[in-house]
Amino acid sequence: MTDVEAAGLNRVCPACGRRVRPPALECRCGRTVEDVPLTAAVRRPAFVPSPPSRTLPIGGTVALALVVVLGGLYWITHPASRLAPSAVSAVRPPSAPATRGTVATAGDPPQADAPAVPVGEPAPAAPAESPGPTALERVMAAAAASKAAAPPATAPSTPAGLEDIIDRALPAVVRIQTAGGFGSGFFIAPDTLLTNVHVVGGNSTVSIRRPDGTMLTGRVDVTAPELDIAIVRIGNPDPNQASLTLGSGARARAGQEVTALGTPLGLQNTVTRGIVSAVRDIGGLTLVQTDAAINPGNSGGPLIDRAGLVIGITTLGVKSADAQGLSFAVAIEHAQALLAGKRSADQKGTPLSMLNQAMSGRAAPPAASAARDRGARSYEEAIAAQAQRADVLDERWRAFKRICYQGRVADVPGREWFALWDPKAMQGTVPAGCASAFAEILRAADTIRDRVAAAGESAREADVYPGVRRDLLQRYRLNYPGWDR
């Protein structure tokens, strides 16, 4: 040992503050300290503490384990957070400057200008600060940040296909039968149906055939001939009965896709598709015009839009030599008002008569208009002649019932002997001695029916409007529903 070392002298590096013992003339930082004067060294204490251990104390180990477990659970239950950089930065604690006697981590930036603290000397006291967030708080903060950053998980919305809409609507559409014929209707509630007045006719009750074949009896609760809308109620409704939701016919747009459901020509569960041709306001009555096929038996069925909402009640289709794809439905707003107890006081006539007036004003070639007028006159003459025969048959029918018939005749629209064409309406018996009289009455009724049907076919060929034909049948009390459905 040299005399200098024995005296406990050394040099202090002006660059990094380390003490350099002789005979060394160069500091660890690379600075030459040859010209630095020797100073008295601070003597080491008898006990020199070992460098800080890299092993965490027990409390730190428990905290680290808790962070790892919580972080792992979050990693498993929140896969979206694996891609969120904010979660990583939120969990990592701020790095402390590396000093002599501490263990620097790989992610810590070098601290070139930090003053060195000699080994064995106490570090200067840091200014008092508020305690930072705990490990659990940092993990929870990271979870909140990840959840806020990730977009909400929503199931992909796919619009329902037309087939799905029809599948949901068909169970609510029924066939309505009376002694005079049949038509369509639809449930809007388990105990309420809508249909046309000309479907229920003058009956107080109707038979309802559901798509599965089961039969119900409905009571005709409200009729509005000026709207051609009837409300039918069910006494013991099925709470699981499917029903349709009402939309808006007045707000329908031309070109909008629509579907008609019903029982055309007796074929239940039939669907036709088309578009809205126009929405027409005729004398206070809103009609939805469509090119969807409307055939006899569709009357009273629903016209639904692409969302499955009812926008109208189909009431008629016009078929003539110069008119194709011309069908109409009464806007559902009229049914909503009727259900609320409101009736239209301004409207005059039925939808058919009002539509006929509107159509009669359209421009047409003089020859076609003249032929239509001739056809209408011929049709009225034929109906008037059959009405006279029907008046005579009325008297014969009353005498037959009084003398020969034993039992009840169900209510039918129009003349009572229309029940001859419905076996369910004739609920009594005919004695053997009156069989010939009954056969004569049946023959006379069949003749009237055949001639009225022939006159109607001639009128259609002459392009006589449906409203004209139906008004004449009502006027002469020959409005048997089976003739126009």
Phi, psi and omega in degrees: 000137180280169178295325180295316180294321179297327180282354179073032180263153175202178179243152177251122182293124180289347183273313186240353177085002178288156176265131182247120182272143175290152014270005183297137179245009181225132180282161177299332179282356178099000183274135176279130183241028182298324184271359182279131182291152177286143178230167180289136180273149174278123185287143179288148173289163181300325180254121178255117181294145178286159178301154182305138179282148178279355180272129181288149174295170184300315180300318179294323179298316179297317180297318180296319178298319179298317179298316182297316181296312180297318178297321179295317177300317179295322179299320183286315186276346180231077181296335181294335183288347180294338181260002184268109181295336181295332180293322181294313182292332181285328182281324185291125179286156179295137183284141179264150180296138181281132177233167178296131182096000178244164179257117180273140178269162183295334183272357183276136178288149179295141180248083186290330187261006183285131179293142181278148176247122181300148177296134179092349179263139180293141178288147178298142182293131178279150177299145182295131178229160177290142181299140180284177181293145177286171180299318180297319179296323179291322178295317179296322177296321179295320180296317179296319180295321180293319180295323179289326182284327184285139178292148180298137180277115180236144179290140179297128182270121179244124180299142181295140178286162180299324180298320179295320180296317180294319180301322180285332185274324187302321180299345180267353183260132187231167173259129180253124184243140173228178178296335183265352181159206183211163176201204182237164175199175180206146179280136169246354174199159182304337182245010186222133175235157172242145176202191178265154175295321183287354172276313181279339180061223180261017183282147175269336176227154179223159175264138184240123178252117180280165182302332180275003177096349179289151184248144176228162173247129181245148178257127178286110188269314183222138173231140178228088182301330180292342177250347187059041179236135176233144177250127181244137181247150177251132183289314181240081187289153174272119182297341180266007181295129177291147180218161181257153179262139182274137178249233181214126174270329181293332181264006177295151183243145177300134183094350180292138182284134180222162180223135177254133179239142180174204185233064181292132177055030178085359182269099184289156179063044178258140183236132172233151188233147178192204178231167172282118179280322180189161171244118188243135175254110184241103177059037180089356178255127179264122180242136175263114179270135183218158174261006174295138184295123176242113183246165176306127185109338174285342183306130179091353179279169182273147167251114187249156179265188186292342178266000181087009179273142179282124177250350179192165175250115183297135185233330179194157173232137181262123178232118180207179183295326183244021178219114178234145179063041182240099182229159186222148174228141176284127182304140187293343177301326179294322177292322179297319178295321180294320177296331178275003179086015181256134178242149179278123180267343186268340188283137179242125177087178181266166176305323181292315181293322180290322177294322178298319178296319180293320182286332181291341179272000182285152179292132179214152177300142182305322181295317180293320179295320180294320179294323179293318179298318178296320178296321178295319179294318179296321180295317180295321178298318181294319180292321179297321179294320180287333177294324177295318177296324179293326178296320178294319180293332176302316181293317180295322180295317180296320178294320179297316180296322184289326188261318192250327190273135179237108180138194186251148173244124182293153179295134176225150177290151179081223182276146187296327183288357171300340179295345179299335184266005179233106182302329181288337182281330179273094188260009180247199181231156177245120179300156182300327182289345181253010184297320181293320178296320179296320179296321179295318179296318180295321178297317180297319179294319179296323179296315178298315181300315182295321182288323176295319179296320179294321179295322178295321178295320177296322180293322177295319179295330177276004177066033174287133185297145179302323179298322178295315182297314183292322178297321179292320177297320178293320181298321183262012176058040175241029184275062175286121187301331182292350181278338183235019176230000000 
